[in-house]
Amino acid sequence: MAYGLLGLACVAAGVRARKGVGNYTVSRSVKVPYGELPQRERVRTGNALLVLGVLLLLCTPFGLLPEAAVVVVFLAALCSFVAYAVIQTGLRRAAQEIVRSKAG
């Protein structure tokens, strides 16, 4: 059940990032609207979140899948999380540049 909820949250965050809705949090007090971030970085991050969310949703019915399939889906979700962490650094870097340009 927890994987399903986490998967839904990732899918929702991915859709928001792709559409440019909401704010990206750089730090506790600094937020940048997704619409101001470069579209390429938004789409890459959104796609990574969508893939991670779908894989987490596939992990939900563990009892219905054979053991080999569970291992494959779980490893794919783990690799997807690592890919998201790497891709997200580009979005964070772009957000920090926007904050610096606004400040100075």
Backbone as CSV, one residue per row, in Angstrom:
resi,resn,N_x,N_y,N_z,CA_x,CA_y,CA_z,C_x,C_y,C_z
1,MET,0.829,-1.196,0.000,0.000,0.000,0.000,0.870,1.255,0.000
2,ALA,1.946,1.240,0.771,2.826,2.413,0.850,3.482,2.687,-0.496
3,TYR,3.867,1.616,-1.222,4.463,1.818,-2.541,3.469,2.480,-3.484
4,GLY,2.215,2.099,-3.383,1.185,2.689,-4.233,0.999,4.169,-3.963
5,LEU,0.960,4.545,-2.693,0.805,5.962,-2.345,2.027,6.775,-2.774
6,LEU,3.209,6.214,-2.558,4.424,6.898,-2.988,4.470,7.012,-4.506
7,GLY,4.020,5.968,-5.192,3.959,6.002,-6.648,3.007,7.076,-7.154
8,LEU,1.837,7.185,-6.524,0.880,8.229,-6.918,1.448,9.628,-6.671
9,ALA,2.155,9.793,-5.561,2.772,11.093,-5.268,3.834,11.432,-6.304
10,CYS,4.626,10.447,-6.726,5.652,10.689,-7.744,5.022,11.040,-9.090
11,VAL,3.953,10.341,-9.444,3.274,10.640,-10.713,2.700,12.053,-10.676
12,ALA,2.077,12.426,-9.563,1.505,13.774,-9.445,2.601,14.840,-9.518
13,ALA,3.711,14.613,-8.840,4.821,15.576,-8.888,5.414,15.648,-10.282
14,GLY,5.491,14.522,-10.979,6.008,14.511,-12.347,5.134,15.303,-13.300
15,VAL,3.828,15.156,-13.172,2.902,15.908,-14.030,3.007,17.408,-13.739
16,ARG,3.094,17.765,-12.455,3.228,19.184,-12.085,4.527,19.772,-12.628
17,ALA,5.608,19.010,-12.565,6.893,19.502,-13.064,6.845,19.682,-14.571
18,ARG,6.269,18.727,-15.280,6.195,18.831,-16.746,5.335,20.003,-17.196
19,LYS,4.231,20.243,-16.488,3.325,21.334,-16.872,3.791,22.692,-16.366
20,GLY,4.741,22.714,-15.452,5.228,23.982,-14.916,4.308,24.588,-13.883
21,VAL,3.592,23.755,-13.143,2.649,24.208,-12.126,3.294,24.086,-10.748
22,GLY,3.194,25.118,-9.949,3.715,25.063,-8.591,5.096,25.683,-8.473
23,ASN,5.728,25.424,-7.353,7.037,26.001,-7.056,8.050,24.904,-6.783
24,TYR,9.294,25.176,-7.160,10.410,24.294,-6.843,11.128,24.894,-5.643
25,THR,11.341,24.120,-4.609,11.967,24.611,-3.389,13.477,24.454,-3.487
26,VAL,14.180,25.595,-3.482,15.634,25.583,-3.513,16.167,25.406,-2.097
27,SER,15.596,26.150,-1.165,15.900,26.006,0.253,14.605,26.246,1.016
28,ARG,14.671,26.258,2.324,13.435,26.417,3.099,12.695,27.714,2.782
29,SER,13.436,28.780,2.567,12.789,30.078,2.368,12.757,30.522,0.909
30,VAL,13.463,29.831,0.031,13.561,30.253,-1.370,12.853,29.246,-2.267
31,LYS,11.878,29.765,-3.022,11.146,28.932,-3.968,11.144,29.609,-5.328
32,VAL,11.229,28.783,-6.377,11.223,29.283,-7.750,10.038,28.636,-8.461
33,PRO,9.199,29.429,-9.123,8.089,28.825,-9.877,8.615,27.901,-10.983
34,TYR,7.986,26.755,-11.150,8.400,25.818,-12.196,8.379,26.476,-13.573
35,GLY,7.473,27.406,-13.776,7.374,28.077,-15.067,8.610,28.866,-15.446
36,GLU,9.398,29.290,-14.475,10.619,30.047,-14.754,11.816,29.150,-15.042
37,LEU,11.715,27.891,-14.725,12.824,26.959,-14.949,12.875,26.545,-16.414
38,PRO,14.058,26.174,-16.912,14.165,25.744,-18.324,13.281,24.529,-18.602
39,GLN,12.619,24.572,-19.740,11.674,23.514,-20.078,12.365,22.155,-20.177
40,ARG,13.559,22.127,-20.731,14.272,20.853,-20.887,14.488,20.179,-19.533
41,GLU,14.928,20.945,-18.547,15.173,20.386,-17.217,13.865,19.961,-16.549
42,ARG,12.819,20.770,-16.727,11.508,20.415,-16.165,10.991,19.112,-16.731
43,VAL,11.101,18.962,-18.056,10.579,17.764,-18.712,11.394,16.535,-18.308
44,ARG,12.714,16.668,-18.258,13.549,15.532,-17.854,13.218,15.086,-16.429
45,THR,13.089,16.053,-15.529,12.761,15.724,-14.143,11.362,15.130,-14.048
46,GLY,10.412,15.719,-14.767,9.042,15.190,-14.770,8.978,13.768,-15.307
47,ASN,9.711,13.494,-16.386,9.732,12.140,-16.942,10.323,11.140,-15.950
48,ALA,11.403,11.537,-15.289,12.023,10.644,-14.304,11.061,10.350,-13.164
49,LEU,10.323,11.361,-12.722,9.341,11.146,-11.648,8.187,10.261,-12.118
50,LEU,7.750,10.446,-13.350,6.671,9.609,-13.878,7.099,8.145,-13.958
51,VAL,8.304,7.898,-14.448,8.797,6.519,-14.546,8.919,5.905,-13.151
52,LEU,9.489,6.664,-12.222,9.621,6.161,-10.852,8.253,5.861,-10.248
53,GLY,7.296,6.748,-10.456,5.950,6.538,-9.929,5.286,5.301,-10.496
54,VAL,5.415,5.096,-11.795,4.805,3.918,-12.423,5.458,2.638,-11.902
55,LEU,6.783,2.654,-11.771,7.456,1.462,-11.247,7.055,1.180,-9.800
56,LEU,6.890,2.226,-9.013,6.439,2.015,-7.633,5.009,1.481,-7.600
57,LEU,4.177,1.963,-8.516,2.814,1.423,-8.590,2.830,-0.052,-8.991
58,LEU,3.785,-0.434,-9.844,3.901,-1.843,-10.224,4.397,-2.704,-9.066
59,CYS,5.114,-2.102,-8.126,5.599,-2.846,-6.956,4.480,-3.133,-5.960
60,THR,3.362,-2.473,-6.096,2.279,-2.599,-5.117,1.720,-4.018,-5.008
61,PRO,1.376,-4.681,-6.109,0.762,-6.023,-5.967,1.798,-7.142,-5.847
62,PHE,2.657,-7.080,-4.814,3.711,-8.083,-4.658,3.172,-9.501,-4.626
63,GLY,2.046,-9.715,-3.989,1.502,-11.061,-3.862,1.032,-11.654,-5.179
64,LEU,0.751,-10.835,-6.163,0.220,-11.325,-7.431,1.302,-11.637,-8.454
65,LEU,2.509,-11.105,-8.243,3.585,-11.291,-9.208,4.510,-12.429,-8.793
66,PRO,5.094,-13.134,-9.763,6.105,-14.141,-9.406,7.349,-13.460,-8.825
67,GLU,8.130,-14.207,-8.066,9.279,-13.626,-7.373,10.275,-12.964,-8.320
68,ALA,10.530,-13.573,-9.459,11.492,-12.998,-10.412,11.009,-11.643,-10.921
69,ALA,9.725,-11.530,-11.177,9.171,-10.256,-11.648,9.273,-9.192,-10.576
70,VAL,9.062,-9.560,-9.328,9.160,-8.612,-8.218,10.573,-8.066,-8.121
71,VAL,11.554,-8.952,-8.243,12.954,-8.530,-8.166,13.290,-7.588,-9.313
72,VAL,12.849,-7.899,-10.512,13.138,-7.057,-11.676,12.499,-5.683,-11.526
73,VAL,11.238,-5.643,-11.127,10.533,-4.364,-10.976,11.161,-3.540,-9.854
74,PHE,11.527,-4.196,-8.762,12.137,-3.487,-7.640,13.496,-2.913,-8.037
75,LEU,14.317,-3.688,-8.751,15.616,-3.180,-9.222,15.439,-2.041,-10.227
76,ALA,14.439,-2.146,-11.076,14.163,-1.068,-12.030,13.747,0.197,-11.286
77,ALA,12.941,0.065,-10.241,12.538,1.227,-9.444,13.744,1.846,-8.745
78,LEU,14.634,1.019,-8.248,15.845,1.518,-7.594,16.729,2.273,-8.587
79,CYS,16.917,1.713,-9.767,17.708,2.399,-10.813,17.035,3.698,-11.238
80,SER,15.716,3.685,-11.310,14.978,4.891,-11.680,15.147,5.979,-10.627
81,PHE,15.176,5.593,-9.357,15.391,6.578,-8.299,16.780,7.202,-8.404
82,VAL,17.774,6.402,-8.685,19.134,6.923,-8.856,19.183,7.861,-10.061
83,ALA,18.527,7.482,-11.148,18.495,8.350,-12.329,17.794,9.666,-12.011
84,TYR,16.700,9.610,-11.260,16.002,10.837,-10.862,16.916,11.731,-10.037
85,ALA,17.663,11.148,-9.103,18.559,11.946,-8.263,19.623,12.646,-9.102
86,VAL,20.127,11.985,-10.126,21.130,12.593,-10.995,20.509,13.678,-11.869
87,ILE,19.351,13.395,-12.443,18.678,14.357,-13.326,18.227,15.589,-12.551
88,GLN,17.789,15.398,-11.320,17.268,16.496,-10.512,18.336,17.527,-10.190
89,THR,19.611,17.131,-10.207,20.676,18.098,-9.917,20.714,19.206,-10.972
90,GLY,20.401,18.878,-12.211,20.345,19.899,-13.257,19.241,20.910,-12.998
91,LEU,18.107,20.437,-12.550,16.999,21.332,-12.224,17.356,22.220,-11.046
92,ARG,18.003,21.639,-10.054,18.415,22.413,-8.875,19.434,23.482,-9.255
93,ARG,20.383,23.130,-10.107,21.385,24.088,-10.562,20.726,25.256,-11.309
94,ALA,19.756,24.946,-12.162,19.046,25.992,-12.902,18.263,26.894,-11.947
95,ALA,17.638,26.303,-10.944,16.882,27.094,-9.967,17.812,28.005,-9.174
96,GLN,18.979,27.510,-8.809,19.937,28.337,-8.072,20.438,29.493,-8.920
97,GLU,20.625,29.270,-10.219,21.039,30.357,-11.109,19.967,31.434,-11.195
98,ILE,18.707,31.030,-11.243,17.614,32.004,-11.296,17.584,32.821,-10.017
99,VAL,17.760,32.164,-8.887,17.751,32.884,-7.608,18.915,33.874,-7.557
100,ARG,20.098,33.466,-8.017,21.258,34.373,-8.027,21.033,35.569,-8.939
101,SER,20.434,35.317,-10.106,20.205,36.434,-11.038,19.180,37.415,-10.495
102,LYS,18.194,36.928,-9.752,17.205,37.818,-9.160,17.817,38.627,-8.000
103,ALA,18.733,37.985,-7.257,19.338,38.655,-6.107,20.370,39.692,-6.530
104,GLY,21.054,39.448,-7.610,22.150,40.345,-7.978,21.963,41.029,-9.221
